[in-house]
Amino acid sequence: MQKNILQLSGGEMQYHQFGTGSRLWIAFHGFAREGSSFASLAQFLPKNTCLIALDLPWHGGTEWRETNFTVADIVQAIDQLLRLRQQTHYTALGFSFGARLCLALASVEARRWERLILLAPDGLPRGGWYQFVDQAPLGFKKQVVKLFAQAQVLLRLASTLYNWKLLDGLSYRFLRLHLQSESSCKRLAGIWISAAAFPSLRKSFKQIAATPHLPVQLVTGNEDSVIPQTAFAHLAQHIPQLQWTKLAHADHDLLSAAVLPRWGNIIQES
């Protein structure tokens, strides 16, 4: 099967296309996912819609040469997609880390958005280990990444911290999952370093709030074990036009077969 590829300055980015309509949606997946994870969403798309889901660097079929990527790299991909589809505007949709990326794009892309859909967005203000790790200085991150070559040493340290109750269970399981192979270590390092290019989303909140004609939809699970509800509430407080759908008995994975039918219909346009 022929791959859909965008030639970017940092590498080759693969994308997945669902539908052939003239209305363009561009989707961004979460960490350790890929664009194909949006396939199940196709049946809920508004009529006359084409959904294009990118494989972010170090994910799926994307071949990325650099050690990081920036907002400018994503804008380059979007520009190519708009030319290919002969469109000037699009709907942006992001899940988890992909939703964080959408928010980071606001300062340069909000003018081209018809709609913004955020599914359990990452990168929102919060405390604890996450805040420390996420907001660490770039120089510190680069030094830690060098230790990924000794992943087993890091895992033993994580195990010790967990046993001493200095590391929570969710973070411990995350490290065990994503430090298991050379490719997963490379992916984790790349995303962690790249996130430094958009550490603060406060400017994005202001940009979106200053674009009152832009519809914004937020979908979250009330039992999200990855991102606390207080983080989502912070987003709702700063974007007046935001419509928030809270799903009871739903965790972080909003694209799962059990949860998607419960909110898929809300993205239908009237």
N, C-alpha and C positions, 0 to 999 in steps of 0.2 A: 504494500500500500504506500502510495506517495505521501511524504510528509509535507505539511504546510510549514514553511520556514521563512523567517524574517532575517535578513542579513543586517546585523547591527555592528557598530564599531567594537563592541565588547565580545561578540560571538554570534552564533546562530541560535535564534529563539524559535522554538516550535510553538504552534498554536493549533487549537482544535475548533472546528466550526460546527455549530448546530443550527440548522435552519438556513433559509436562503432569502428571507425577507429584506426589505430595504431599510427597515429601522435597525440600527446597529447597537448592540450591547457588547461591552468589553468586560470580561470577568477576570479576577485575580484570585488564585487559590490560597489556601493556608500552608503553613510550614509542613514539609514532608508529605504534601499532597501533589497533585498535578492538575493541569487543565481539564483532563478527562473526567475529573470528579464532578464536573458540572453537567455531565450527560443526562443525569436523571432530572435536571431542572428543565430540560427542553420542552417537556410536555406541558409545563405551566407558563411558558412564555406567551406574551401578548401576540396576537396575530400580526403577520407581516414583519416578524422580528428575526434577525440573524444574531446569534450569540457566538462571540469569539472568545475563547478562554486560552490565555497564554500559559505556557510552562515557564515559570520563573527560573532564573539562573540556578544551576545545580539540581534542578527538578525535571522529571519527565525526560523528554527528548531534547531539551535545550543543551547545547554545547557552549559553555561559557569559558572564555580564555582568561578573563581577569580574576583577581582575588576578591573583588567586590563589585556591586553595581550601585547606580545612583538613580535619583528621580529622572535625571536627564536621559538615561538609558531607556527607561520605561516610556518617556515622552517620545523618544525616537521610534519605538515600536508602535505607539499609538498613531503617530503621524503616518507611518507606512500603511497601517490598517485603514485609516481614513481615506488615503489615496486609493488603495486597492478597492475599497467598497464605494468610492466616489461619494463620501459623506463629509459633512462639516461638523456634525454634532453626534453625540452618542450617550448612552446610559452606562454609568460605571457601577459595577457590582463587585464587591469583595467579601471574602470570608476569612475571618481571623487575621492572620498576618496580611493577607491580601486586602482586607478592609483597612488595615493600618496604612498600607500603601496607597489606597484610594484617598484617605484623608491627607496623606503627605502630598498628593498630587494637586490638592485643591487650589493652592496658590497659583498654579500655572494652567490648570485644566478646567476649573469650575466654569469658565466662560463657554466651554464647549460641551458641558454636560446638559443633558435633558432631564436627568434624574440621577440620584445617588442612592444605592441600596447597600446597607452595611449589615453583614451577618456576623454577630458575635465578634466585633472588632477588637483587635489587640492594640497595644501601644498606648492605652489610656492611663491616666494617673492612678497609681496604686502604690502600696508600700511593700515591706518585707524584702525577701531575697530577690524577687522579680525586679523591684525598683532599683536595687543596688546593681544587679547584673545588667539590666537593660540600659541604665543611664551611666554606666562606668565610662571613664575617659577612653578615647580611641586608643591611646598609647597603651593603656592597661589591657584592653581587649587584645591587641596585637601580641602582647607578651604572653597572655594566657593561651592564645591560639597556638603558639609554638609548642605548648605542652601537649597538644592533641596528638602529637606523634607518640606520646607515651600515655595513650588513653587508659590503659589498665591501671597505671599509677593513679590517674585522676579518679577512676572508678573506685579504687580502694579508699582514697581520701573521702569521696562522697559517701561511701559505706560507713566510714568511721564517724563522719559528721551526722549521718542519719541515726546511727546507734546512740550518739550522744545527744540526740534530739535538737541538733543545731541546723538540721536540714529537713524540710518537710517531705512527706512521702511523695507528693506529686512531682517535686523537683528531682528527687532521687530516681523515680521511675523514668522521668524524662531523660536524665543523663545516661542511665543504663541502656535506654533504647537508642539514643542518638550518638553514642560513642562506641558503637560495636564494630564498625568497619571503617575502612579508609574513605569510602564514598560518603558515608553518613557523617563522619567527622568533617570532611571537606564541606559538605552542605551546611552543617551547623556553623562552622567557622565563617563561611561566606555570608550567611544571613545575619549572623551576629555582628560582623564587621560592617556590613552594608546598612544595618539599622541605625548606625551612627550618623548616617546622612540625613536622617529625619527623626531625631530623638524627641523633639518637642512638637506637639500637634496643636498647641494653643493658637498659633497663627492661622492654622487651617480652620479651627472652629470659628474664628473671627471672619475669615474669608467666606465661609459657607453662610454664616449668619447675615453677612452683608449682601448675600445674593438671595433675597426673600422669595423670588419666583422659582427657585430651584427646589423641587420636591425631594425630601430626604426621608428614607424609611430605614428604621433600625429593627432588626429581629434578634431576639435573644432567648435563651432558655433559662428559666428561673432556677434550675439546678446546675448551672454551668460551674464545673469544678476547676476550670482553667482561669477564668476571668471573673472577679467578684461583681455583684450587681451594683456596688457603689461606683465602679468605674463607668458602667453604662449610664448611670444616673448623672454623672459628671458631664457626659456628652449631651444628654437631653437638656441639661440646664443651660448649655451654651448655644444651642441651635434651636431657635424658637419654632421653626417650621417643621421640625423633626416629628415624625409619627412613629411611635414605639410600640411594637408588638411583642408582648411577653408571653412565652409559651410555658405553661405549667408542665411539670414532669418531663422537662427536656434539658439535656446537658449541652455541652459545647458543640457537638457534631450536628449541626442543623441540616446537613446534606444527607443524613442517614435515611434509609428507606422508611424507618418508623416515624421520623419527625417531619421530613420534607412535605408530605401531603397536608400537614396541619397548617402550613403557612404559605405554601406555593401559590395558592389562589390570590393572595393579597397583592402579588406583583402584577396581576392583571390590571390593565388600564381601563378606565370606564370610557 
